Amino acid sequence: MSNVRAHRVGEQMKKELSDILMREIKDPRITFVTVTGVDVTGDLQQAKVYITVLGDDEQKEATLQGLSKAKGFIRSEVGKRIRLRKTPDLIFEFDNSIEYGNRIESLLQNLNREDK
């Protein structure tokens, strides 16, 4: 039963985090960030936030530094918007699944070209 609740809280956090990152954060390092998923532990104590950043590796690292700097503000905003006894601790990680999917897509296209 707690997994269903953790999933619901994760989806709500994903929506709220996207809104916070788009409208509330004024840090110039945090630009072109997309929240792709949120995994919340069963006890709702920690949340892994998966993000993608448009740009090169330098911009990704700068964005991660900006997010870690603004973690307290983001967590307090999530706490105001979602009524929980304790707001989960946020852990930001890059989501490499889109890059991985693009790599597979390009490999498949190359195979199709070689067959023709």
C-alpha positions in Angstrom: 0.0 0.0 0.0 2.8 2.4 0.7 4.3 1.9 -2.8 1.0 3.3 -4.3 1.3 6.3 -2.0 5.0 6.8 -2.7 4.2 6.7 -6.4 1.4 9.3 -6.1 3.6 11.6 -4.0 6.4 11.2 -6.6 4.1 12.2 -9.4 2.8 15.2 -7.5 6.4 16.2 -6.6 7.4 15.9 -10.3 4.6 18.3 -11.2 5.4 20.8 -8.5 9.2 20.6 -9.0 8.7 21.4 -12.7 6.7 24.4 -11.8 9.2 25.6 -9.2 12.1 25.2 -11.5 10.3 27.0 -14.3 8.8 29.9 -12.3 10.5 30.4 -8.9 14.2 29.7 -9.4 16.1 32.8 -10.5 19.6 31.2 -10.6 21.0 31.7 -14.2 22.8 28.3 -14.0 19.4 26.6 -13.8 18.1 26.8 -17.4 16.5 24.4 -19.8 15.9 21.8 -17.0 13.3 19.1 -17.4 12.2 16.9 -14.5 11.7 13.4 -16.1 10.9 11.4 -13.0 10.8 11.3 -9.2 11.4 8.1 -7.2 10.2 8.4 -3.6 11.2 5.8 -1.0 8.5 3.9 0.7 8.9 5.8 4.0 8.7 9.1 2.1 12.1 10.3 3.5 14.1 10.6 0.3 13.2 11.5 -3.3 15.5 11.0 -6.3 14.7 13.6 -8.8 15.8 12.7 -12.4 16.5 15.7 -14.6 17.7 16.3 -18.1 19.5 19.5 -19.2 19.7 20.9 -22.6 23.4 21.7 -23.3 26.9 20.4 -23.0 28.6 18.8 -20.0 29.7 22.1 -18.6 26.2 23.4 -18.5 25.0 20.2 -16.9 27.5 20.4 -14.1 26.7 24.1 -13.6 23.0 23.2 -13.4 23.7 20.5 -10.9 25.7 22.9 -8.7 22.8 25.4 -8.9 20.3 22.8 -7.9 22.3 21.6 -5.0 22.7 25.3 -3.9 18.9 25.9 -4.1 18.0 22.5 -2.6 16.7 24.1 0.6 14.5 26.6 -1.1 13.1 23.9 -3.5 12.4 21.6 -0.6 10.6 24.3 1.4 8.5 25.2 -1.7 7.6 21.6 -2.2 6.7 21.4 1.5 4.3 24.4 1.1 2.6 23.0 -1.9 2.3 19.3 -0.9 0.9 18.7 2.6 3.2 16.0 4.1 4.3 15.4 7.7 7.9 15.6 6.6 9.1 16.8 3.2 11.4 14.3 1.5 15.1 15.0 1.1 15.9 15.8 -2.5 18.7 14.1 -4.5 19.2 15.4 -8.0 20.5 13.0 -10.7 20.9 13.1 -14.4 18.5 11.0 -16.5 20.6 9.4 -19.2 17.7 7.5 -20.7 17.0 10.1 -23.4 20.6 10.2 -24.6 20.7 6.4 -24.4 17.5 6.2 -26.5 18.9 8.7 -29.1 22.1 6.5 -29.3 20.1 3.4 -30.0 18.0 5.2 -32.6 21.1 6.4 -34.4 22.6 2.9 -34.4 19.4 1.5 -35.8 19.3 4.1 -38.5 22.9 3.3 -39.4 22.0 -0.4 -39.7 19.0 0.4 -42.0 21.3 2.5 -44.2 23.8 -0.3 -44.5 21.1 -2.8 -45.5 19.9 -0.6 -48.3 
